[in-house]
Amino acid sequence: MNAQDNASSNKSQSIDYSAFKADKVKMDKKIDSLIALMTLEEKLGQLNLPSSGDITTGQSKSSDVATKIKEGKIGGLFNIKSVEKIKEVQKIAVEESRLKIPLLFGMDVIHGYETTFPIPLGLSTSWDMPLIQETARIAAQEASADGINWTFSPMVDISRDPRWGRVSEGNGEDPYLGGEIAKAMVHGYQGDDLSKNNTILSTVKHFALYGASEAGRDYNTVDMSRIRMYNDYFPPYKAAIDAGVGSVMASFNEVDGIPATGNKWLLTDVLRSQWGFSGFLVTDYTGINEMIDHGMGDLQAVSALALNAGVDMDMVGEGFVSTLKKSLDEDKVSIEKVDASVRRILESKYELGLFEDPYRYIDVNRAKSEIFTSENRAFARKVASQSMVLLKNENNLLPIKKSEIIAVIGPLANTSENMAGTWSVATPQDKSISVLQGIKEVVGSSGSVLYAKGSNLSYDKGLEERGTMFGKEIPRDGRSDEELLKEAIAIASKANVIIAAIGESAELSGESSSRTNISIPQAQKDLLQALLKTGKPVILVLFNGRPLVLTEENETVPAILDVWFAGTEAGYAIADVLFGDVNPSAKITATFPRSVGQIPIYYSHKNTGRPLSNSEGKFEKFRSNYIDERNEPLYPFGYGLSYTNFKYDNLKLSSDQLKENESLEVSVTVQNTGNYDGKEIVQLYIRDLVGSVTRPVKQLKGFQKIFLKKGETKIVTFKLTVEDLKFYNYDLDFVAESGDFEVFVGTNSNETLKTKFELVK
């Protein structure tokens, strides 16, 4: 689909990756000669990716890792940071090992390096592909300046269950938007030339279906039809492959009853044969070993299963180096499989330029001048403000004036360590800007800022400890709950407006942080209700790594700003939006339920044979609905408010028919009818009304982010082609079927204008 108009396009920058592929003849000659010289032990070593821990500078030569590197038993390391340490280790590989093969150095660079951007779910709500691509480029620049040349990002798992903690690390529920973000991230990390020392190898993960784990419980079983895999869950992975991603990480879950790490259909038939992936495939942390508990055999059996399925590199488990020789002797694996995996890993090292210069990513001067710079932090502030979603703004309470007396209250108000969110392993947490600090500095001498903690994160001390791991502590206040609340009310009574900074802490979402109760912890809910009873205007600044159940808050709080975890510059960016220096424009990419019982809930669901006949959510017996809850979500996919208002009108099609090899122009008039300049994300959806298999009630097929001055009007134009109408049918053929289609354009998936056309073939 091609977006027209002078708006920010939904298409990420297209890059011809063939232009910078290494000279194949020269590369093959080098790798052929190496493989011919390698012993079996050295070959298996290239397939081994242990965690280094963070080796102390000056002690690496005497470590157990160093001995293995000298013996050629390691192909790469991860979780080692700084050019000094990496140089020491790389020096052992290229100067002291027999074949002098350089190492890969990987790290979880997920949403920035030291300069940290919003968590990926927050970043996705910007719907801004150039912006997202630039965050990955800066992350690559900083990480590579510190010696890293490989990242385990982007995570593109579609998830429609916000109980799953890793929703925070992905891009939401939609395959089309997820695919666009996948391409943008890969292009940002890898740039236009992987051999440049400011680009890094990207890994798309987790292949596949990891976000669909049963009950929203991490690492759990996944079971779905292949037609759903191809139509709903595979597209973002394939988009990353098409963008030239260098590596793929297998997921922990099973697919069709076989763990992904040992699933030949998934890793070879789909990934390599159907999609043409030519990079290397790495397991997740101990993914091979974990197949033992899945019931697939002992370590030798599961290691052979993984290699035969298509895995090239074993992360941490060391099953390859410890068992594959025996499996070769017993003809359970072939040397050709081993050689093919070795080749793919060596090719990646060659394309990164490591054979030409193994110290390419090791430059002390870069480390001093390119990491956590003022320029990068300024950009992080801008990005953060673009990721904040205005969920409610009753009576235009926001923006507020800097001249007010402002009470900043809540356990998330004064904790810089929680601003970056989960998976911020390189972030200098103490240098992040808290809400309190950001508001104070932005207000300056214009107004007055008061503060009280108000409550602990939770009444449950154990939950609080589990939600503040990895340096994200919020010191528990030793005073009683009553004392904390009393202080907060006293502070609030002195203010004109209250900022309630509450929600999840950074580690209440993320890996192994699944929740059955996705409401704000009760201690904070009680604090919020007490603040509302003061009669003062209350603005909820919401921290979260997932959609939360906010039914009570939506009914009682006049203004809600969802700030996710906005990164290094969170406090400044939050202040920018609260005071109107930035008009919020972000829109949610994952549906917010009214209650946990609605989960899984997502906009592109199928219809039933007994749909509700009313649009008011009224209960109807013998129809597909709940007896105690509405079907509709609290906030639909694509929802987000602005300080201004946008009016949609005059939806037009260039024709009422679309034919093969032609395009259909869709246009709509959008007017800024409010009092502020602002950005709007114009969304295009379709519905295939009749199909050989049932089709979703709506599917996103395009979007544009436009800027309109107060009173300005623009005509926004999209083009639809037959490609946009294709889907995988029962036989898994990718087809477009003749018939009627509806087109929807609007401000979110629920509020749209509608028209119709016919596909004629």
N, C-alpha and C positions, 0 to 999 in steps of 0.2 A: 504494500500500500504506500502510495506516495503522498505525503502531506504538502499542500501548497500554502501560499500566503507568506508573509514575512515573519511569521511567528517562529518560535523555537520548535523545530521539528521533532517528532517522536523517533526519528531514525538516527541512531548513533552513527558516527563518522565511519564511512566504509574504507577499509584498508585492504590493499592487495598484498596478502601475506606472501605470495610467490616471489615478490620483489626482493625480499630480504632472506629467503631461504639460503642456507649455506651452499656453496658450490658443491653439487652432489658428487661429482666425479672425484674431486679432491677429498671430500668428506668420506666417501666410501673407501677410498684407498687407505686413508689413515685408520679407519675403523677396522677394515679387513686385516690390516697388518697387526693391529693390537689384539684382535680376537685370536689370530693365529698364534700369537705369542703367549696368550693367557693360559694358566693352569685352570683346572676346574675350580679350585679353591678361589682363585682370583675372579673368575667369572661369577661365582655365587656371591662373592664380596660386593660386586657392583649392584647386586640386587638387594643389598642389605642397607636399611636406613634406621640406625639406632638413634635414640635421643642422647645428646651429649651431656644433658644437664647443662649448667652454665659453667664451663670449665674456667677455673681461675687462671688469669694471665700469669705466665711464668711456670705453671705446673702442668701444662698440657703435655709436655714431652714425656712425663713420667706416668701419665694416666693409662688406664687399661684401654681407653679409646685409641690412644696414640699407638699402642702396640698393635692393635688390630689394623689401624691405618697402614702402618709399616708393612704388615703382612698382606696387604691388599684385600682385607676382609670387610671393607666398608665403602659404599658408593656415595654416601652423602650423610649429612648430619642435620638435625634441626634443634631449635631452642638454644642455639649459641649466639650471643649478641656481642657486637663491637668489632671494629676492624682489627684491633690488636689481637684479640683472642682468635678470630677467624684466620688471620695471617699466620699465626703460630701453627694452627692445625693444618691449613692448606700447605704450608711449607713442608710438613712431615710427609704429606701425600705426594707432592711433586718433586721432593728432593731426597726422600729416604725410602720410599717404596720401590719395588723392583721395576714396575712399568711406568711409574710417575704419572698416574692418571689423576687429574684434579677431582676434587669433591664438589658436590652440590651442597649449598647451605640454605635450608628452608626455615620458614617461620610462619606462624599464623598472623600474617598481616591482613587483618580482616576489614577494618574501616579506618585505615590510617596507620601510621607507624608511631612516632612520638607525637607529631601533630595528629590529633584524633578527630575524626569527623563523626557525625551521628551514626548510631548503630544502623546496620543495613536496612532494617524495616523502616526506620525513620528516614533514612536517605531516600528510600524508594518513594516516599510520599511527596517528594519534590516533583516527581514525574519529569525531571529535567535531565535528559541524557548527556548533553555536553557538560553539565555540572557534575554529574556522577562520574563521567569518564575522567574529568580533571581530578577528582578526589583520588582515583586509582593511580593516576599519573604521579601525583605528589607523593602518595604512599610508596610507589615504586622508587621515586627519586630518593626519598629519605631512607628507605630500607636498603637500597643498593649502596648508598653512601656509607652505611654501617656494615657492609660486607655481605648482606643477604642477596641471593640471586634467584630465590624461588619462594612463592607464596602459596598457601593453601586457601585460595579464594579465587573466584566468587563462589559462595554457597547459593545455589539457585533452586533449592528444594521447594516445590509448591506445598503449602500447608493450609488446610482449611479447619484446623483444630487449634485454637489459641491456648489450650491447656499445655501443648507441647512447648517446652521452653525455648527451643531453637527457632521458633517463629521470629525471634529478635534478630537472628543472623541471616534471614532470608528476605525476599522481596514481596511477600504476601501471597495472595491466593490465585492470581491470574497468570495463565501461561503466556499470553501475548506480551503483557508488560514485563513479566519476568524474563522473557527472551530478549527484549530490547535492553534491559538492564544488564543481562549477562554479556551481551556484545559490548556494551559501553565499558564494563569493567575489564574485560579481556583486552580490549584495545588500549585502555588506560595503563594497565600493567605492562603489556608487552610492546606497546608503541609500534613504530614502523620498522624497527631493526633490533632484534633480540641481542645482537652482539654489542650494542651500545651499553656503556656501563651504568646508565641510569634507567634501564629497563630490567624487568625481572620476569621469570617464567611464571605463568599463571596456571592454577589448578582449578578446574570446575568440580564441584562436589555437591552432594554425595550421590554417586550413581549407583542405584536410582531409587526413587520413591520414598526416601527417608522421612519426608515430612508427613507421610500418611500413616504413621505408626498408630496401632490400635490403642484406643483410650487416651491418646495424646501422651503416652508414656515413652520416654526416650529409650532408644535401642529396641523397641518392641516390634512384634510381628507386623508385617504389611501384607495384605492380600487384596488384590483387585484384578479386574478383567484387563486383558491386553488392550481392548479398545479404549478403556479409560487411560491406561498408561500412555498410549500414543497421542490421544487427543488432549489430555489435561496435564499430564505430569512430565512427559518427555520433552516437550518443546523448548524449555529454557536450556536444558543440557545440549540439545542439538544446536541451538543458537550459538552456544559457546564453542562447540566443535566447528561450526561453519565460520566462526570468527577467528579460528586458528589457535585455539587454546593449546598450550604445550603439554599439559598433563591432565589426567582425570583421576579422581579419588573414588574408590569403591565405597559403598555404604555398608553400615552394620546390619541392616535388616535383611530379611529374606525376600526373595521375589519368586513367585510361583513355587514356594516350598523349598527353594534352594537359596542359602545365603548369597547375597550379591557378590561377596568376595570370591565365591567358588562357582558362580553362575555363568557357564560358557555361553548360553543363549544371550545373556545380557551383555557380557564383556567382549565377546568376539562376534557373535552373529549380528547383534544390533550395533554396537559401538564401532566396530572395525569394518565389518562387511557391508552393513546397510549405510552407515554414516561416513565411512571413509576416514576414521580417526587414525592418525599415524604417529601420534606422540606416545608417551609411556603412561602406564597405569600403576598407581600406587595404592596400597591399602590404607585404610584409616588405622588409627592407633591400636595395635594388636588385633586387627581384624581377622587375620588368618587363625590365630590361636583361639579366638572366640568361636570359631566354627566347631570346636570341640564341644562346647556347651550347647550349641545348636543341635548336636547329635549327629555330626557328619564324620566322626572318626577321631583317631589320635592325631598327634602333631604331624607325624609323617603323612598320614592320609590327607589331612586338610591342606597341608603345604603343597602336595602334589595336585590336589583338586584345584587350588588357587592358580598354580602355574598353568595347568592345562586349560583353565577357564580363560586365561588371558592376562593375569596379574604379572607385572614386571618387577615391582619393588615392594618389599616387605617392611612395613613401618613397625619397628620396635620388637616384633615377635621373634625374630631370628630363626623362624622355622625353615626358611630356605637354606640358610648357611648350615643348619644342623641336621637336616634330613634329606635334602635333595640328592646328595651323593648316593645314599642308600637306595632312594627311589630310582635313580638312573641305573644302578646295578641290577635292580629288580625289574627293569623295563616298565616302570610305572609312569615315568616321564621320559622325554627324549632330549638329547643334547641339542637338537634343532630348536626346541622350545626355549631352552636356556640361552642359546646364542641369539635368538630373536629378541629376547628381553634385554640382554646385554647391549645389543646393537641400538635399541631404542633409547636406552639411557645414555649411551655414549654419543648418540646423535644430538640429544638435547644439550649435553655438555659442549659439544662442538658448536652448535648454533648459538649458544651463549658466549662463544668466543673464549672458553676456558682453556682449550688446547693451545690457542695462539698466545694467550696471556692468562695464566691461572690466577694472577693477582689483579685482574681487571677490576674487580669490585672492592679492592682493598686500597683505599686512598685516605690517609689520615686527614688531609686538607679538606676533602669533601665532607668527611664526618664532622669536622669542626664548623663548616660554613653552610651546609645544606639541610641540616636537621633542626626541626623545631624553630624555624626562622620566623621573624616577625611577619614576613610576607605570607608564609604558609598559615600562620595563626589567623591573620586577617581574613584569608580565604575561608578558613574553617568557621569563623564567625559568620560570614556571609552564608555559607552552606547550611549551618545550623538554623539560621533564621528562616531559610527556605523549606525546612523540614517540619516546621511546627504547624499543627493542624488546629484551627479554631473550631471547636465542636459546638460551642454555644456562646451567644453574646446578646443576652436579653437587654432590651432597651439601650443598646449600644454602650454598655458599660465600658467596654474597651474601645479604643485605647484610653489610658489614664494619663493625667498630667503629671509632669515631674515635680510640680510645686506642691503636690499633696503631702499629707502626713501618712506614710505608708507603713503598715505592719506586715512584716514578712515572718510567717509562722509555719512551722512544720518540721518534721525530722529530716526532710530532704532539702531544707533551705540553706544549711550551712555545712555541707559535706562535699568538698571538692573531689574527694576520692570516688564519689559515685556518679560524677557527671559524664564520664566516658562510657559507662555501661559495660556490659559483658564483652569478652574477647578483646580486651585492650591491653595486651600483654607487654607492649613496649611503652605504653603511656606513662609519663611522669605524673602520676595521679595527683600529687600534692601541688602541681602547677596548674591544674585545671581551675576554671573560674566557677565558683559556686553561685547560686542564685543570689544570696545575700550580698556577696562581693560585687557581682555584676550590677545589681540594682543600685547599690551605694555609689559605685563609680560613675554610672550613667546619670544618676540624679545629681551628684555633686552637691553644690551649694544651693540648688534650686528648691529642694524640699527636705523632708526629714524622713529617715528610715529607722524603724524600730524592729526588734527581733525577739522572738521566743521560740523555743523548740516545740512546746505544746504537747508532745507525746513522744513515746518511743516508737520505733518502726512498727512494733507489734506487741500485744500483750504476751504473746508466746515467745519467751526468751530463746528457745531452741530454734524456732523459725527465723528469728532475727539473726541468730548466729549463722544459720545455713544460707541466709540471703545476703550476707556481708563478708563472704570469703574473699581470698586472693587480694588482700590489701584494700578492700572496699568497706572497712569498718565504719560504723556509726556508733561511737561510744555510747553505751547504754547509760541513761541518766539514772542515778541512784535514788532520786526523789520519787515519791509516790505518784501514781497516775493523777490523783486529785491535785497535788501540788503543781505538777506540770501544767495541768489544764487551768488552774487558777491563775498562774502567772500569764498564760497566753491570753486569757480573757481580760486581765488587767492591761496588758500591752495593747490589745485590740481596742479597748475602750478609749484609748488616746489617739487613735488613728482615724483618718477619713475613709480609708479603703484598706482591705485585708488581702494580701497575697498568701494563699494557702499552698505551700509547696509540699505535696504529699503524693503517695502512690507506692510503687515498687522500688526497692533498692536495686542496685545494678545486677546483683547475682540472684535475684528472685526470678530472673529469666536467664536463658542461655542453656548451655549443655547441662544435662542432668538436673534441670530446674523445672520439671513439669509440675503443674499445680492442678488440683481438683477444684479449688475455690479461686476463681480469677477475679474476685472483687478486691477493692482496696482493703488492706488489713483493718480489722475492726477498731483497733486503737485510734487509727487515723480517721476512720469514718465518724467515730464519736467526737473527735476533735473538730472535724469539719462541721458537724451539726451544731456543736456548741458555739462555734464562731458565727454561724448563720443566725443563731438566736440573739446575737448582740444587736441585730438590726442594721449593722454596717454592711456595705456592699462587699461581697466576697468573690474573689477570682481564684478558681482552682487551677494551679499550675501543676499539671499531671505528669508524673514520671512513670514510665511503663515500657516494658520490652515486648508487649503483646497487646492485642485488644483485651480490654477489661470489661466486666459487667458493671456498667455505670448507671443503671436504671434509676436508683435513688438519687444519685448526684445530678443526673439530667433533670430530674423533677424539682430539685430544691436549690441548686446552685445557679446563680444568674449568668456566670461566664466560666467557660472551661477551655483552657488552652493545653493541648497535648504536646508536650515537648520531648517525648521519648527519653532517650539519653543522648544529649546533643553534642557530646564530645568536649574537647579541650576548652573551647570558648563558650561553653553552654551558658554561663551566667550572663555574659555580655549579650549574647544573641537573644536570650529570653527577655532581657530588659529592652532590647531594640524593638521587639514585637509588642511588649506590654505598653510601651510609651508611644507607639505608632511611628517610630523611625523606619520600621519595616512593616508593610501591610501583609498579613499572613496570606499564603496562597496554596499551601500544601493540602493534599487530599488523601484520605486513608486508602491503603492498598490491601487491607484485610478487614472483613466485616466485623463490626462490634455486635455481639449478641445481646439480647435483653436478659437472658438467663443462660446458665451453663447447660441446661437441659435442651437447648436448641442446637448444640454443637453435634456434628459439624454443620456450619452455616456459611454459605457463600452465594454470591449473586448469580452465578451461571449454572444454577441447578437445573435439573430436568423437571418437566411438568409431570403430573400424575394423571391417571384416568379420572380422578375425582378431585380436581382442584377446587379451592374456595370460589364461590360465586360472588363474594363481596370483597371490596378493597378496604374495608374498615377494620378488618381483623376480628370480626364477630364470629363466634363459634358456630359451626354448622355440623350437626350430627351426620355421620357417614360421609364426611369429607376429610381431606388430608389436612388436619390441623390438630392443635393441642386443646385439651379441655381447660387448661389453666394458664395458657400463655398465647400471645399472638404468634403468627408465623413470621412476621417481619422482624428484621434486626432493629437494634437501637439506632445504629448509624450504618447506612449501606455503603458498599464498595464505591470508591470515588468521591465520597462525601468530604466536604470541608468548606468552611465559611470564610468570608473576607470582611474587612471593615467597610467595604463598599458593596454595591449590589450589581448583579449582571442580569440583563434581560435577554432571553433567546427568542428569536422570531424568524419567520419566513424560511423554514426548512424546505429546500428545493433539491430535486434531482434533475440532471441534464437529460434524462430519458426515463421512461417507465420500464425499459427493458435493458438487460445487459447481455451481450453476446461474446462468444469466444474471441480472444485477441483484441477486445475492445475494453474501454474503461468507462466507468460511470462516475460523474462528478456529483458530489454531495456538498451543498453549501448551506450555511446558516448565518444569520445576522446576530451579532452579539453586541450589546450596548452596555456601557458602564453608566448606570443610572443613579449611582450613589455620590458621596461627597469626597471620595478619595481616589487617587490613581491606584491602579491595582493590576495584578496578574490573575488570569483565569485559565484553568485547564479544561479545554473543550474536549469532550469525550464522544467517540463514535462507537456505537454498538450495532450488531445485526442479530436477526433471528431467522433461522431457516425453518419455515413453517411446516414443511412436509419433507420427510427424509426416509431413506431405506432403513435407518436406525433412528431412534429418538434423539432429538437435538436440544441443546440448552435453550432456556427462555431468553437469554441474552449472552452475547460474546463481544468483548472489547476487540475492536479491529483498527483503532487509530485514536490519536489524541494530539492536541497541540496546546502548548502553553503560550498564551498571548498576553501582551501588556496593553492596557487601555487607560488613557487619561480620563479623568472625570468628565463625563458627558460624551466621550468618544464612542463611535460605532465602527465595527469592522465586519467584513464578510469573511468568514473562515471557510476554506474549501478543502475537501478531501477527495481522493480518487480511489474508487473501489475497482478491483479487477477480479477475474475468475479465481485467481490464486487466493484471494482473501476469503473465498467462500468454500474452500476445500477442507475436507476433514477425512479421517480414517473411518472407512465403513466396516461392516461386519467381517469382511475378508482382509482387513487392514490395507486395503488399497486407498491411496490418497486421491480423493475425487471431489468434484463439485457436481451436484445433481440439479437438474432443471427444476424450475418451480418458483414459487413466490417466496420473497424475503421481505422482512421488515427492517427498516433502518431507524435507529434512535440516535439523536444527538442532544446532549445536555450537560448539565453541571455535575451530575453524578449518575450512577447506574439506575437510580429510581426516578429522578426528575429529568425527563427528556421530552423532546418533541418526536413525533413518529410519522413516517411515511412508508411507502411500499414500492417494490419493483419486482420484475420477473426475470429470472435467468433463463435465457433461451439458448439451447445448444443444437 
